Amino acid sequence: MSRAHRFRHTLGTDLMEDPDRNIRVTQMILDHSSMRTTMEYVHPSVDSMRKALNQRRCP
């Protein structure tokens, strides 16, 4: 994987770890026509998934 390509994966992941987590904005920044492609660029860590679940509001 080239450095530029790896950077795009890192950027996609970093954008989705933002508290606002907007997949559509990430898709547009990465210039993907398919949401499926964007999802392939996002690699959430276990810590970020745990944090997202812990921040979830309970009814």
PDB file of N, H, CA, C and O in Angstrom:
ATOM      1  N   MET A   1       0.859  -1.170   0.000  1.00  0.00           N
ATOM      2  CA  MET A   1       0.000   0.000   0.000  1.00  0.00           C
ATOM      3  C   MET A   1       0.908   1.237   0.000  1.00  0.00           C
ATOM      4  O   MET A   1       1.829   1.335   0.810  1.00  0.00           O
ATOM      5  N   SER A   2       0.649   2.157  -0.890  1.00  0.00           N
ATOM      6  H   SER A   2      -0.099   2.078  -1.548  1.00  0.00           H
ATOM      7  CA  SER A   2       1.462   3.376  -0.977  1.00  0.00           C
ATOM      8  C   SER A   2       1.212   4.279   0.229  1.00  0.00           C
ATOM      9  O   SER A   2       0.204   4.151   0.924  1.00  0.00           O
ATOM     10  N   ARG A   3       2.134   5.178   0.455  1.00  0.00           N
ATOM     11  H   ARG A   3       2.953   5.282  -0.110  1.00  0.00           H
ATOM     12  CA  ARG A   3       1.981   6.118   1.578  1.00  0.00           C
ATOM     13  C   ARG A   3       0.751   6.992   1.400  1.00  0.00           C
ATOM     14  O   ARG A   3       0.035   7.260   2.365  1.00  0.00           O
ATOM     15  N   ALA A   4       0.498   7.438   0.177  1.00  0.00           N
ATOM     16  H   ALA A   4       1.079   7.220  -0.607  1.00  0.00           H
ATOM     17  CA  ALA A   4      -0.675   8.288  -0.076  1.00  0.00           C
ATOM     18  C   ALA A   4      -1.966   7.510   0.205  1.00  0.00           C
ATOM     19  O   ALA A   4      -2.910   8.048   0.782  1.00  0.00           O
ATOM     20  N   HIS A   5      -1.994   6.256  -0.204  1.00  0.00           N
ATOM     21  H   HIS A   5      -1.227   5.818  -0.672  1.00  0.00           H
ATOM     22  CA  HIS A   5      -3.185   5.432   0.012  1.00  0.00           C
ATOM     23  C   HIS A   5      -3.371   5.172   1.508  1.00  0.00           C
ATOM     24  O   HIS A   5      -4.490   5.232   2.016  1.00  0.00           O
ATOM     25  N   ARG A   6      -2.285   4.888   2.202  1.00  0.00           N
ATOM     26  H   ARG A   6      -1.376   4.840   1.789  1.00  0.00           H
ATOM     27  CA  ARG A   6      -2.351   4.655   3.653  1.00  0.00           C
ATOM     28  C   ARG A   6      -2.842   5.914   4.375  1.00  0.00           C
ATOM     29  O   ARG A   6      -3.595   5.836   5.346  1.00  0.00           O
ATOM     30  N   PHE A   7      -2.398   7.076   3.878  1.00  0.00           N
ATOM     31  H   PHE A   7      -1.787   7.140   3.089  1.00  0.00           H
ATOM     32  CA  PHE A   7      -2.850   8.346   4.452  1.00  0.00           C
ATOM     33  C   PHE A   7      -4.366   8.485   4.337  1.00  0.00           C
ATOM     34  O   PHE A   7      -5.017   8.948   5.274  1.00  0.00           O
ATOM     35  N   ARG A   8      -4.927   8.091   3.206  1.00  0.00           N
ATOM     36  H   ARG A   8      -4.398   7.715   2.446  1.00  0.00           H
ATOM     37  CA  ARG A   8      -6.374   8.197   3.015  1.00  0.00           C
ATOM     38  C   ARG A   8      -7.119   7.301   4.011  1.00  0.00           C
ATOM     39  O   ARG A   8      -8.175   7.681   4.518  1.00  0.00           O
ATOM     40  N   HIS A   9      -6.575   6.117   4.289  1.00  0.00           N
ATOM     41  H   HIS A   9      -5.717   5.808   3.877  1.00  0.00           H
ATOM     42  CA  HIS A   9      -7.189   5.238   5.293  1.00  0.00           C
ATOM     43  C   HIS A   9      -7.110   5.889   6.672  1.00  0.00           C
ATOM     44  O   HIS A   9      -8.083   5.875   7.426  1.00  0.00           O
ATOM     45  N   THR A  10      -5.953   6.457   6.999  1.00  0.00           N
ATOM     46  H   THR A  10      -5.163   6.469   6.386  1.00  0.00           H
ATOM     47  CA  THR A  10      -5.775   7.124   8.282  1.00  0.00           C
ATOM     48  C   THR A  10      -6.720   8.310   8.393  1.00  0.00           C
ATOM     49  O   THR A  10      -7.343   8.507   9.436  1.00  0.00           O
ATOM     50  N   LEU A  11      -6.833   9.098   7.337  1.00  0.00           N
ATOM     51  H   LEU A  11      -6.326   8.938   6.490  1.00  0.00           H
ATOM     52  CA  LEU A  11      -7.729  10.257   7.342  1.00  0.00           C
ATOM     53  C   LEU A  11      -9.178   9.817   7.533  1.00  0.00           C
ATOM     54  O   LEU A  11      -9.894  10.395   8.350  1.00  0.00           O
ATOM     55  N   GLY A  12      -9.612   8.815   6.798  1.00  0.00           N
ATOM     56  H   GLY A  12      -9.031   8.346   6.134  1.00  0.00           H
ATOM     57  CA  GLY A  12     -10.985   8.323   6.934  1.00  0.00           C
ATOM     58  C   GLY A  12     -11.285   7.874   8.351  1.00  0.00           C
ATOM     59  O   GLY A  12     -12.342   8.186   8.900  1.00  0.00           O
ATOM     60  N   THR A  13     -10.357   7.146   8.936  1.00  0.00           N
ATOM     61  H   THR A  13      -9.498   6.893   8.490  1.00  0.00           H
ATOM     62  CA  THR A  13     -10.524   6.674  10.314  1.00  0.00           C
ATOM     63  C   THR A  13     -10.554   7.846  11.279  1.00  0.00           C
ATOM     64  O   THR A  13     -11.418   7.898  12.155  1.00  0.00           O
ATOM     65  N   ASP A  14      -9.631   8.787  11.136  1.00  0.00           N
ATOM     66  H   ASP A  14      -8.930   8.745  10.425  1.00  0.00           H
ATOM     67  CA  ASP A  14      -9.588   9.950  12.026  1.00  0.00           C
ATOM     68  C   ASP A  14     -10.867  10.782  11.934  1.00  0.00           C
ATOM     69  O   ASP A  14     -11.393  11.227  12.954  1.00  0.00           O
ATOM     70  N   LEU A  15     -11.361  10.991  10.730  1.00  0.00           N
ATOM     71  H   LEU A  15     -10.934  10.630   9.901  1.00  0.00           H
ATOM     72  CA  LEU A  15     -12.590  11.774  10.561  1.00  0.00           C
ATOM     73  C   LEU A  15     -13.769  11.106  11.253  1.00  0.00           C
ATOM     74  O   LEU A  15     -14.614  11.785  11.835  1.00  0.00           O
ATOM     75  N   MET A  16     -13.831   9.786  11.194  1.00  0.00           N
ATOM     76  H   MET A  16     -13.144   9.234  10.721  1.00  0.00           H
ATOM     77  CA  MET A  16     -14.959   9.078  11.799  1.00  0.00           C
ATOM     78  C   MET A  16     -14.823   8.955  13.312  1.00  0.00           C
ATOM     79  O   MET A  16     -15.803   8.647  13.991  1.00  0.00           O
ATOM     80  N   GLU A  17     -13.636   9.189  13.852  1.00  0.00           N
ATOM     81  H   GLU A  17     -12.840   9.440  13.301  1.00  0.00           H
ATOM     82  CA  GLU A  17     -13.473   9.172  15.301  1.00  0.00           C
ATOM     83  C   GLU A  17     -13.854  10.510  15.930  1.00  0.00           C
ATOM     84  O   GLU A  17     -13.919  10.623  17.154  1.00  0.00           O
ATOM     85  N   ASP A  18     -14.105  11.514  15.106  1.00  0.00           N
ATOM     86  H   ASP A  18     -14.052  11.421  14.112  1.00  0.00           H
ATOM     87  CA  ASP A  18     -14.563  12.814  15.600  1.00  0.00           C
ATOM     88  C   ASP A  18     -15.919  12.622  16.283  1.00  0.00           C
ATOM     89  O   ASP A  18     -16.712  11.789  15.845  1.00  0.00           O
ATOM     90  N   PRO A  19     -16.195  13.371  17.336  1.00  0.00           N
ATOM     91  CA  PRO A  19     -17.471  13.210  18.048  1.00  0.00           C
ATOM     92  C   PRO A  19     -18.709  13.357  17.159  1.00  0.00           C
ATOM     93  O   PRO A  19     -19.743  12.757  17.452  1.00  0.00           O
ATOM     94  N   ASP A  20     -18.624  14.140  16.080  1.00  0.00           N
ATOM     95  H   ASP A  20     -17.784  14.628  15.843  1.00  0.00           H
ATOM     96  CA  ASP A  20     -19.782  14.312  15.200  1.00  0.00           C
ATOM     97  C   ASP A  20     -19.960  13.148  14.228  1.00  0.00           C
ATOM     98  O   ASP A  20     -21.057  12.959  13.704  1.00  0.00           O
ATOM     99  N   ARG A  21     -18.935  12.380  13.978  1.00  0.00           N
ATOM    100  H   ARG A  21     -18.043  12.534  14.404  1.00  0.00           H
ATOM    101  CA  ARG A  21     -18.951  11.176  13.139  1.00  0.00           C
ATOM    102  C   ARG A  21     -19.934  11.238  11.962  1.00  0.00           C
ATOM    103  O   ARG A  21     -20.961  10.559  11.986  1.00  0.00           O
ATOM    104  N   ASN A  22     -19.641  12.020  10.964  1.00  0.00           N
ATOM    105  H   ASN A  22     -18.807  12.571  10.945  1.00  0.00           H
ATOM    106  CA  ASN A  22     -20.531  12.152   9.819  1.00  0.00           C
ATOM    107  C   ASN A  22     -19.941  11.414   8.617  1.00  0.00           C
ATOM    108  O   ASN A  22     -18.996  11.890   7.989  1.00  0.00           O
ATOM    109  N   ILE A  23     -20.506  10.249   8.306  1.00  0.00           N
ATOM    110  H   ILE A  23     -21.274   9.861   8.816  1.00  0.00           H
ATOM    111  CA  ILE A  23     -19.980   9.406   7.229  1.00  0.00           C
ATOM    112  C   ILE A  23     -20.116  10.095   5.868  1.00  0.00           C
ATOM    113  O   ILE A  23     -19.268   9.909   4.996  1.00  0.00           O
ATOM    114  N   ARG A  24     -21.152  10.871   5.684  1.00  0.00           N
ATOM    115  H   ARG A  24     -21.842  11.022   6.393  1.00  0.00           H
ATOM    116  CA  ARG A  24     -21.359  11.562   4.402  1.00  0.00           C
ATOM    117  C   ARG A  24     -20.262  12.606   4.172  1.00  0.00           C
ATOM    118  O   ARG A  24     -19.751  12.731   3.059  1.00  0.00           O
ATOM    119  N   VAL A  25     -19.901  13.349   5.211  1.00  0.00           N
ATOM    120  H   VAL A  25     -20.316  13.247   6.115  1.00  0.00           H
ATOM    121  CA  VAL A  25     -18.821  14.329   5.097  1.00  0.00           C
ATOM    122  C   VAL A  25     -17.508  13.611   4.788  1.00  0.00           C
ATOM    123  O   VAL A  25     -16.737  14.052   3.936  1.00  0.00           O
ATOM    124  N   THR A  26     -17.263  12.510   5.480  1.00  0.00           N
ATOM    125  H   THR A  26     -17.889  12.151   6.172  1.00  0.00           H
ATOM    126  CA  THR A  26     -16.054  11.727   5.223  1.00  0.00           C
ATOM    127  C   THR A  26     -16.033  11.238   3.782  1.00  0.00           C
ATOM    128  O   THR A  26     -14.994  11.295   3.124  1.00  0.00           O
ATOM    129  N   GLN A  27     -17.154  10.765   3.291  1.00  0.00           N
ATOM    130  H   GLN A  27     -17.998  10.719   3.825  1.00  0.00           H
ATOM    131  CA  GLN A  27     -17.262  10.301   1.900  1.00  0.00           C
ATOM    132  C   GLN A  27     -16.914  11.432   0.933  1.00  0.00           C
ATOM    133  O   GLN A  27     -16.190  11.213  -0.038  1.00  0.00           O
ATOM    134  N   MET A  28     -17.411  12.612   1.184  1.00  0.00           N
ATOM    135  H   MET A  28     -17.999  12.790   1.973  1.00  0.00           H
ATOM    136  CA  MET A  28     -17.154  13.742   0.294  1.00  0.00           C
ATOM    137  C   MET A  28     -15.683  14.172   0.349  1.00  0.00           C
ATOM    138  O   MET A  28     -15.085  14.471  -0.685  1.00  0.00           O
ATOM    139  N   ILE A  29     -15.098  14.202   1.557  1.00  0.00           N
ATOM    140  H   ILE A  29     -15.583  13.959   2.397  1.00  0.00           H
ATOM    141  CA  ILE A  29     -13.693  14.594   1.684  1.00  0.00           C
ATOM    142  C   ILE A  29     -12.789  13.603   0.954  1.00  0.00           C
ATOM    143  O   ILE A  29     -11.830  14.002   0.293  1.00  0.00           O
ATOM    144  N   LEU A  30     -13.095  12.311   1.076  1.00  0.00           N
ATOM    145  H   LEU A  30     -13.874  11.987   1.613  1.00  0.00           H
ATOM    146  CA  LEU A  30     -12.288  11.294   0.408  1.00  0.00           C
ATOM    147  C   LEU A  30     -12.628  11.177  -1.083  1.00  0.00           C
ATOM    148  O   LEU A  30     -11.964  10.444  -1.816  1.00  0.00           O
ATOM    149  N   ASP A  31     -13.646  11.888  -1.522  1.00  0.00           N
ATOM    150  H   ASP A  31     -14.186  12.484  -0.927  1.00  0.00           H
ATOM    151  CA  ASP A  31     -14.080  11.916  -2.924  1.00  0.00           C
ATOM    152  C   ASP A  31     -14.473  10.531  -3.436  1.00  0.00           C
ATOM    153  O   ASP A  31     -14.083  10.121  -4.529  1.00  0.00           O
ATOM    154  N   HIS A  32     -15.259   9.820  -2.616  1.00  0.00           N
ATOM    155  H   HIS A  32     -15.576  10.153  -1.728  1.00  0.00           H
ATOM    156  CA  HIS A  32     -15.770   8.510  -3.012  1.00  0.00           C
ATOM    157  C   HIS A  32     -17.189   8.658  -3.545  1.00  0.00           C
ATOM    158  O   HIS A  32     -17.985   9.422  -2.999  1.00  0.00           O
ATOM    159  N   SER A  33     -17.502   7.937  -4.595  1.00  0.00           N
ATOM    160  H   SER A  33     -16.855   7.316  -5.039  1.00  0.00           H
ATOM    161  CA  SER A  33     -18.870   7.965  -5.107  1.00  0.00           C
ATOM    162  C   SER A  33     -19.742   6.952  -4.371  1.00  0.00           C
ATOM    163  O   SER A  33     -20.968   7.060  -4.384  1.00  0.00           O
ATOM    164  N   SER A  34     -19.116   5.974  -3.734  1.00  0.00           N
ATOM    165  H   SER A  34     -18.120   5.886  -3.724  1.00  0.00           H
ATOM    166  CA  SER A  34     -19.845   4.916  -3.046  1.00  0.00           C
ATOM    167  C   SER A  34     -19.589   4.959  -1.541  1.00  0.00           C
ATOM    168  O   SER A  34     -18.447   5.084  -1.099  1.00  0.00           O
ATOM    169  N   MET A  35     -20.659   4.854  -0.765  1.00  0.00           N
ATOM    170  H   MET A  35     -21.587   4.753  -1.124  1.00  0.00           H
ATOM    171  CA  MET A  35     -20.535   4.778   0.678  1.00  0.00           C
ATOM    172  C   MET A  35     -19.775   3.507   1.072  1.00  0.00           C
ATOM    173  O   MET A  35     -19.037   3.496   2.057  1.00  0.00           O
ATOM    174  N   ARG A  36     -19.959   2.462   0.308  1.00  0.00           N
ATOM    175  H   ARG A  36     -20.559   2.471  -0.493  1.00  0.00           H
ATOM    176  CA  ARG A  36     -19.269   1.190   0.568  1.00  0.00           C
ATOM    177  C   ARG A  36     -17.748   1.385   0.519  1.00  0.00           C
ATOM    178  O   ARG A  36     -17.028   0.849   1.361  1.00  0.00           O
ATOM    179  N   THR A  37     -17.267   2.140  -0.452  1.00  0.00           N
ATOM    180  H   THR A  37     -17.852   2.576  -1.136  1.00  0.00           H
ATOM    181  CA  THR A  37     -15.834   2.414  -0.562  1.00  0.00           C
ATOM    182  C   THR A  37     -15.351   3.177   0.660  1.00  0.00           C
ATOM    183  O   THR A  37     -14.301   2.862   1.219  1.00  0.00           O
ATOM    184  N   THR A  38     -16.114   4.179   1.075  1.00  0.00           N
ATOM    185  H   THR A  38     -16.967   4.435   0.621  1.00  0.00           H
ATOM    186  CA  THR A  38     -15.740   4.963   2.250  1.00  0.00           C
ATOM    187  C   THR A  38     -15.645   4.070   3.475  1.00  0.00           C
ATOM    188  O   THR A  38     -14.717   4.213   4.271  1.00  0.00           O
ATOM    189  N   MET A  39     -16.581   3.158   3.641  1.00  0.00           N
ATOM    190  H   MET A  39     -17.336   3.041   2.995  1.00  0.00           H
ATOM    191  CA  MET A  39     -16.569   2.265   4.794  1.00  0.00           C
ATOM    192  C   MET A  39     -15.324   1.374   4.806  1.00  0.00           C
ATOM    193  O   MET A  39     -14.866   0.969   5.874  1.00  0.00           O
ATOM    194  N   GLU A  40     -14.781   1.070   3.642  1.00  0.00           N
ATOM    195  H   GLU A  40     -15.154   1.399   2.774  1.00  0.00           H
ATOM    196  CA  GLU A  40     -13.556   0.272   3.570  1.00  0.00           C
ATOM    197  C   GLU A  40     -12.342   1.069   4.045  1.00  0.00           C
ATOM    198  O   GLU A  40     -11.305   0.485   4.360  1.00  0.00           O
ATOM    199  N   TYR A  41     -12.460   2.378   4.097  1.00  0.00           N
ATOM    200  H   TYR A  41     -13.302   2.852   3.840  1.00  0.00           H
ATOM    201  CA  TYR A  41     -11.361   3.251   4.518  1.00  0.00           C
ATOM    202  C   TYR A  41     -11.411   3.579   6.009  1.00  0.00           C
ATOM    203  O   TYR A  41     -10.499   4.218   6.532  1.00  0.00           O
ATOM    204  N   VAL A  42     -12.448   3.156   6.681  1.00  0.00           N
ATOM    205  H   VAL A  42     -13.189   2.637   6.255  1.00  0.00           H
ATOM    206  CA  VAL A  42     -12.612   3.460   8.100  1.00  0.00           C
ATOM    207  C   VAL A  42     -12.298   2.213   8.914  1.00  0.00           C
ATOM    208  O   VAL A  42     -12.900   1.158   8.717  1.00  0.00           O
ATOM    209  N   HIS A  43     -11.346   2.351   9.830  1.00  0.00           N
ATOM    210  H   HIS A  43     -10.856   3.208   9.990  1.00  0.00           H
ATOM    211  CA  HIS A  43     -10.903   1.225  10.653  1.00  0.00           C
ATOM    212  C   HIS A  43     -10.986   1.616  12.123  1.00  0.00           C
ATOM    213  O   HIS A  43      -9.990   2.039  12.709  1.00  0.00           O
ATOM    214  N   PRO A  44     -12.173   1.477  12.724  1.00  0.00           N
ATOM    215  CA  PRO A  44     -12.311   1.906  14.113  1.00  0.00           C
ATOM    216  C   PRO A  44     -11.514   1.008  15.063  1.00  0.00           C
ATOM    217  O   PRO A  44     -11.434  -0.206  14.873  1.00  0.00           O
ATOM    218  N   SER A  45     -10.937   1.621  16.070  1.00  0.00           N
ATOM    219  H   SER A  45     -11.002   2.607  16.224  1.00  0.00           H
ATOM    220  CA  SER A  45     -10.208   0.858  17.078  1.00  0.00           C
ATOM    221  C   SER A  45     -11.197   0.356  18.125  1.00  0.00           C
ATOM    222  O   SER A  45     -12.317   0.856  18.227  1.00  0.00           O
ATOM    223  N   VAL A  46     -10.776  -0.625  18.888  1.00  0.00           N
ATOM    224  H   VAL A  46      -9.866  -1.031  18.805  1.00  0.00           H
ATOM    225  CA  VAL A  46     -11.610  -1.142  19.969  1.00  0.00           C
ATOM    226  C   VAL A  46     -11.900  -0.024  20.970  1.00  0.00           C
ATOM    227  O   VAL A  46     -13.015   0.083  21.480  1.00  0.00           O
ATOM    228  N   ASP A  47     -10.898   0.803  21.249  1.00  0.00           N
ATOM    229  H   ASP A  47      -9.992   0.716  20.834  1.00  0.00           H
ATOM    230  CA  ASP A  47     -11.098   1.911  22.189  1.00  0.00           C
ATOM    231  C   ASP A  47     -12.140   2.905  21.688  1.00  0.00           C
ATOM    232  O   ASP A  47     -12.969   3.375  22.466  1.00  0.00           O
ATOM    233  N   SER A  48     -12.108   3.230  20.393  1.00  0.00           N
ATOM    234  H   SER A  48     -11.434   2.848  19.760  1.00  0.00           H
ATOM    235  CA  SER A  48     -13.087   4.183  19.869  1.00  0.00           C
ATOM    236  C   SER A  48     -14.493   3.584  19.870  1.00  0.00           C
ATOM    237  O   SER A  48     -15.469   4.298  20.096  1.00  0.00           O
ATOM    238  N   MET A  49     -14.602   2.279  19.618  1.00  0.00           N
ATOM    239  H   MET A  49     -13.808   1.699  19.435  1.00  0.00           H
ATOM    240  CA  MET A  49     -15.919   1.633  19.670  1.00  0.00           C
ATOM    241  C   MET A  49     -16.445   1.607  21.106  1.00  0.00           C
ATOM    242  O   MET A  49     -17.627   1.852  21.344  1.00  0.00           O
ATOM    243  N   ARG A  50     -15.560   1.308  22.058  1.00  0.00           N
ATOM    244  H   ARG A  50     -14.600   1.108  21.865  1.00  0.00           H
ATOM    245  CA  ARG A  50     -15.949   1.301  23.468  1.00  0.00           C
ATOM    246  C   ARG A  50     -16.414   2.696  23.897  1.00  0.00           C
ATOM    247  O   ARG A  50     -17.429   2.837  24.579  1.00  0.00           O
ATOM    248  N   LYS A  51     -15.663   3.720  23.492  1.00  0.00           N
ATOM    249  H   LYS A  51     -14.838   3.605  22.938  1.00  0.00           H
ATOM    250  CA  LYS A  51     -16.007   5.092  23.845  1.00  0.00           C
ATOM    251  C   LYS A  51     -17.370   5.484  23.272  1.00  0.00           C
ATOM    252  O   LYS A  51     -18.177   6.108  23.961  1.00  0.00           O
ATOM    253  N   ALA A  52     -17.627   5.119  22.009  1.00  0.00           N
ATOM    254  H   ALA A  52     -16.972   4.612  21.450  1.00  0.00           H
ATOM    255  CA  ALA A  52     -18.909   5.439  21.372  1.00  0.00           C
ATOM    256  C   ALA A  52     -20.066   4.777  22.120  1.00  0.00           C
ATOM    257  O   ALA A  52     -21.116   5.390  22.314  1.00  0.00           O
ATOM    258  N   LEU A  53     -19.873   3.529  22.536  1.00  0.00           N
ATOM    259  H   LEU A  53     -19.020   3.031  22.379  1.00  0.00           H
ATOM    260  CA  LEU A  53     -20.927   2.840  23.284  1.00  0.00           C
ATOM    261  C   LEU A  53     -21.124   3.469  24.662  1.00  0.00           C
ATOM    262  O   LEU A  53     -22.258   3.603  25.121  1.00  0.00           O
ATOM    263  N   ASN A  54     -20.045   3.851  25.319  1.00  0.00           N
ATOM    264  H   ASN A  54     -19.123   3.742  24.946  1.00  0.00           H
ATOM    265  CA  ASN A  54     -20.146   4.452  26.645  1.00  0.00           C
ATOM    266  C   ASN A  54     -20.789   5.843  26.603  1.00  0.00           C
ATOM    267  O   ASN A  54     -21.383   6.273  27.592  1.00  0.00           O
ATOM    268  N   GLN A  55     -20.678   6.544  25.481  1.00  0.00           N
ATOM    269  H   GLN A  55     -20.195   6.193  24.678  1.00  0.00           H
ATOM    270  CA  GLN A  55     -21.264   7.872  25.344  1.00  0.00           C
ATOM    271  C   GLN A  55     -22.730   7.820  24.933  1.00  0.00           C
ATOM    272  O   GLN A  55     -23.418   8.841  24.952  1.00  0.00           O
ATOM    273  N   ARG A  56     -23.206   6.646  24.565  1.00  0.00           N
ATOM    274  H   ARG A  56     -22.646   5.817  24.549  1.00  0.00           H
ATOM    275  CA  ARG A  56     -24.581   6.460  24.125  1.00  0.00           C
ATOM    276  C   ARG A  56     -25.544   6.787  25.259  1.00  0.00           C
ATOM    277  O   ARG A  56     -25.325   6.407  26.409  1.00  0.00           O
ATOM    278  N   ARG A  57     -26.591   7.481  24.922  1.00  0.00           N
ATOM    279  H   ARG A  57     -26.769   7.790  23.988  1.00  0.00           H
ATOM    280  CA  ARG A  57     -27.598   7.843  25.921  1.00  0.00           C
ATOM    281  C   ARG A  57     -28.555   6.680  26.120  1.00  0.00           C
ATOM    282  O   ARG A  57     -29.055   6.104  25.153  1.00  0.00           O
ATOM    283  N   CYS A  58     -28.804   6.344  27.354  1.00  0.00           N
ATOM    284  H   CYS A  58     -28.398   6.812  28.140  1.00  0.00           H
ATOM    285  CA  CYS A  58     -29.752   5.279  27.672  1.00  0.00           C
ATOM    286  C   CYS A  58     -31.148   5.868  27.806  1.00  0.00           C
ATOM    287  O   CYS A  58     -31.308   6.962  28.347  1.00  0.00           O
ATOM    288  N   PRO A  59     -32.161   5.157  27.319  1.00  0.00           N
ATOM    289  CA  PRO A  59     -33.544   5.677  27.413  1.00  0.00           C
ATOM    290  C   PRO A  59     -34.046   5.736  28.826  1.00  0.00           C
ATOM    291  O   PRO A  59     -35.182   6.149  29.061  1.00  0.00           O
TER     292      PRO A  59
END
